[in-house]
Amino acid sequence: MAKPRNNGKRWTEKEDNKIKTLAKKGADTDKIAKELGRTTDAVEQEAYRKNITLNPKDKRNIH
């Protein structure tokens, strides 16, 4: 499996803003990761560090 294009690179302010914007629009972690060229784990970790709330991958499982 190929590594994402931004694997190992530092996060930029532009990428952090993109996470915020996409999360507010309801995008799940997989979509955000694909758009940023990062893994879902990396997106989740960066969102946690920046206190950004992400949407669950499957909203149907939330009660």
LOKOLBA-53550 format. One record per residue (C-alpha): residue in one letter; x, y, z. Coordinates in pm, whole numbers, plus 50000, padded with zeros to 5 digits. Example, Ala and Ser with C-alpha at 12.3 -4.5 7.8 and 13.67 -1.06 7.14 Angstrom:
LOKOLBA-53550
SITE   residu       X       Y       Z
SITE        a   51230   49550   50780
SITE        s   51367   49894   50714
END
This chain:
LOKOLBA-53550
SITE   residu       X       Y       Z
SITE        m   50000   50000   50000
SITE        a   50135   50341   49904
SITE        k   50191   50601   50173
SITE        p   49977   50917   50162
SITE        r   50141   51205   49975
SITE        n   50192   51410   50292
SITE        n   50313   51124   50510
SITE        g   50567   51248   50764
SITE        k   50530   51616   50670
SITE        r   50451   51881   50926
SITE        w   50094   52003   50949
SITE        t   50028   52349   50812
SITE        e   49779   52608   50931
SITE        k   49605   52573   50595
SITE        e   49556   52198   50656
SITE        d   49423   52262   51007
SITE        n   49174   52510   50866
SITE        k   49073   52255   50602
SITE        i   49003   51997   50875
SITE        k   48783   52251   51059
SITE        t   48597   52348   50742
SITE        l   48534   51993   50624
SITE        a   48430   51874   50970
SITE        k   48179   52159   50999
SITE        k   48036   52057   50661
SITE        g   47982   51704   50793
SITE        a   48268   51525   50617
SITE        d   48386   51211   50790
SITE        t   48747   51139   50881
SITE        d   48807   50918   50575
SITE        k   48705   51196   50335
SITE        i   48917   51454   50517
SITE        a   49219   51223   50518
SITE        k   49187   51152   50147
SITE        e   49155   51521   50061
SITE        l   49462   51613   50268
SITE        g   49674   51316   50161
SITE        r   49699   51194   50521
SITE        t   49593   50882   50707
SITE        t   49274   50880   50913
SITE        d   49485   50825   51225
SITE        a   49695   51132   51145
SITE        v   49383   51345   51090
SITE        e   49231   51224   51417
SITE        q   49552   51300   51608
SITE        e   49589   51648   51458
SITE        a   49223   51726   51524
SITE        y   49270   51617   51886
SITE        r   49581   51837   51923
SITE        k   49396   52137   51776
SITE        n   49071   52065   51965
SITE        i   48872   52013   51645
SITE        t   48560   51799   51671
SITE        l   48534   51537   51398
SITE        n   48220   51367   51276
SITE        p   48177   50997   51342
SITE        k   48240   50768   51046
SITE        d   47894   50613   51071
SITE        k   47631   50849   51208
SITE        r   47367   50574   51199
SITE        n   47526   50407   51502
SITE        i   47474   50708   51727
SITE        h   47173   50697   51957
END
